[in-house]
Amino acid sequence: MTRTLITGANKGLGRETARRLVAAGHTVYLGSRDAERGRRAAEEVGARAIVIDVTDPASVAAAAKTVEAEGGLDVLVNNAGIEGRSGGNGVIGAAEVTAAAMRTVFETNVFGMVEVVHAFLPLLQRSAAPVVVNVSSGLASLTRVSEPGTPTYAYPGVAYPASKTAVNMVTVQFAKAFPGIRINAVEPGYTATDLNGNTGTQTVAEGAEIIVRMAQIGPDGPTGGYFDVEGPLPW
């Protein structure tokens, strides 16, 4: 039985990924910062609720102990993330962004992800077919963001793309360091979720497709890559 943890999973892409993986036969730990919201979401999709705040090392460590005590872990989906919008719900552009704003986004999207990987690494290394899926973004691609006339080029924010580019680098370095674990970054696409004020152009079912697919790869699957539903993406 495949045991899977998904962070930030009480809604949006995380919740849909949990639902799909439960349907595929996984035992899913639905991670949420809020215990009650996590419990409700887990009940709805048939998962197990677990409290985990990726920005709180004590919370991450406690979650790892719980999962270890209940049998270990095979798949880790690092889905928790924030975009970092202003009080008016607008993206913080280059003229307004501060180091503090950058730090807030990186705390969740990068440092939180690393904290979770570090805590669960011993459990993954005991698995016969360990997998890590890091939810990135098309905005992480330096190539795409540099192409005039494209939606990625037009995106004005600084903190979110920078954090997801860092996620991609961390993915590559971890994949090289741990060749026995399939570790990849994925781009769900512009999905309507709370992260972007539900302005996305596709559904969570569409967005979750690549996450679910990469969570189910075998030991002969790719590692150290960056993918969307169509295939590899340019860095």
N, C-alpha and C positions, 0 to 999 in steps of 0.2 A: 504493500500500500504506500503510495506516494504522499508524503507529508509536506505541506506547503504553507509558508507564511507570506502574507501580503500586508505591507504597511499602508496606512492611510486608506483603509478599505471600507469604511462605513458608508461611502457614497461614491458616485461617479465611476470612473474607470476601475478603481480598486474593487468596488462592490460588484461590478459586472464581471470582472476577472474572477472574483471569488465564486460567483454563481456558476460561471462556465466551467471552472476547474472542479467544483463539487460535482457538477453533472458529468464530468469526465472521469470521476472516480477518485479524485484527490481528497485527502483529509485536509481541510483548509483552516488555518488559523487566520481569522479576519482581524487584522490589527487596527486599533483606533485609539486616539488620545482620550476620548470620552467613553467611559465604561458603558453607560446606558445606551448611547447611540450605537456603539459597537455591538452590544447585546441584541438590540432590535434588528440590526442589519444581519447579524449572524443567524438569528432565528429565521429570518425571511429567506435566506439562501441556503440554509442547511450547513453552515460553517460553525466553527468554534470561535467564540469571541476571546480576544486577548488584548489587554491594555498595553499599548506601547507608544510612547512619545519619543520620536527619533532625536529630539533636541535635548532629551534628559537621559544621561548615561545610566542613572540608577533604574529608570524605567526600562531601558533596553536590556540591561543586565538581568532584571527580574523576569522579563519576557523570555530571555534565553534559558534561564533556569527552569521555567515552567515547561517550555517545549522539550528541553532535554529530559526532564522527569517523565514526560508523557511519551517518550519514544524516539525523539530526535527530529531531524529535518533533512529533506531532500531538495526542496526548491524554495528559494528566497526571491520574492518580487519586491524590489524597492520602488514603491509607487508614491509614497508620501512626498508632496511637493507644494510649493507656493510660488505665485508669480511675483508678488510684491507690487501692489497697486497703491495709488495715492488715496487720500480720504474721499476724493470724488470718484473713486473706482476707475481712474485713468492710469494708463501705464506711465511709469516714471521714466522720462526721457533723459538724455545726456545732460541737458542743462540743469535739471533738477536733482539728479541722483547724487546721493551722498555715500560716504563710506559706511555709515550706519545702516542705510537702506540696503546696500550690497551685503553687509554682514548678516542682516536678518534673513535674506534669501539664501545665502550660502549655509547658514546654520542648519536649515532644513534640507535643502536640496543636495548639498555636498557633504558637509561635516556629519549631518545626521545619517546619511547613507553609509558613510565610512564607519561610523560608530556601530551601525547595525551589522554590516558585513564582518567587522572585527569580532563582535560578540557571538555571531552565529557560525563563524568559520570553523571552529572545532567540531560542531555538529555536522556541517556540510561535508567535512573531510572524512567523516565516518560513513557517509552515504555511498551506496554502490553507484549512483548516477546523479551526482549533485549538479544543480543548475542555479545560476543567479541571473535575474533579469532586472536591469536598471532602466527605469522609465526615463528616457531623455526627451528630446524635442527636435523637430526639424530646424528650430532656431539655433541649435547647437552647432550646426554645420557652417563652418567658416566659408566654405564654397558657396552654399546657397544664400547666406546672408549678404554675400558680396556681389550677387547677380542683380544688376539694376532691372527694374520692371517686374520683379517677383514679389509675392506677398511677404516672404521672409526679409527681403531687402527693405521693404516699407515699414517693418516693425521697428518702432522707435525706442523700445526699452533697452536697458543695459544690463541690469542685474540678472534677470531670468536667463537670457541667452548665455551670458558669461558662466552662470552656474551650471547650465546643462552642458556647455563645452567642457567644463571641468569634470562633470560626470563621465563624459566620453573618455577623457584621458585616464581617469581613475579606473574605468572599465578595462581599458587596454592594458594598463600596468598590472592590475589584479589578474587578468587573464594570463599574462605572461608568467606571473609569479606562481600561479596555481593551475598548471596545465591539466590537472585531473578534474577540474570544475569547468563546466561550460558557462562562461560569463559574457553576457552581451548587453548592449544598449539598444533600446528600441524607441522609435518615433511613432506614437499612436495616431498622429494627424491632428488637425484642428478640430477638437471635439468639444461639444457643448457641455461644460461642467462649471461648477462654482469657481474653479480656479480662474477662468477667464470671464466670469460674469455671464456664463451661458451664451456667449457670443459665437461659439464654435459652429462650424457648418456641417458636422457629422454627428451621428448618435454615439452613445457610449458603447453600444454593441459593435459598431464599426471600429471605434477606437481601440477597443479591447482585443480585437482580433489578433494583432501582432504580439501583444503581451501573452495571450493564451497560447499562441503557437510556439513562441520561444520558451515558454515555461514547460513545454512538453517534449523538448528535444532530447535525444538520447546521447550516450557517451561519444558517438561518432558525429554529433552535430557541430556546428560552427562555434568558435569562441573568439573573443576579442573583437567582435564585429559591431556594426551599427546598422540597424535594419528598420524598414517600414514594411507594409504589407506587400509591396512590389519587389523587395529585395534589398541588397546593400545600398547604403547611402554614402555620398561623398563626405569626407571629413571637412 
